[in-house]
Amino acid sequence: MTQLTRTQFDALQDQWERLPDLGTSYSNSGEHYRLVALLNSYGYHPSSREAAIKLAERLLSHGYSN
């Protein structure tokens, strides 16, 4: 897994902060779909909202490259 650029990291972090918790939210806010679309634009293709969340967590934990 390659590190994100600072711009990508910041965009992912912003989207991450908008996500409702899957376990407590029954609303269809669309934020999870925006997360999937953002990850797709980075070349990752998660197969579900849950996979997108796990992938985003891993990417954010690795930080960004300068």
Sequence and secondary structure as in RCSB ss.txt:
>XXXX:A:sequence
MTQLTRTQFDALQDQWERLPDLGTSYSNSGEHYRLVALLNSYGYHPSSREAAIKLAERLLSHGYSN
>XXXX:A:secstr
   EEHHHHHHHHHHHHH   TTT     SHHHHHHHHHHHTT   SSHHHHHHHHHHHHHH EE 
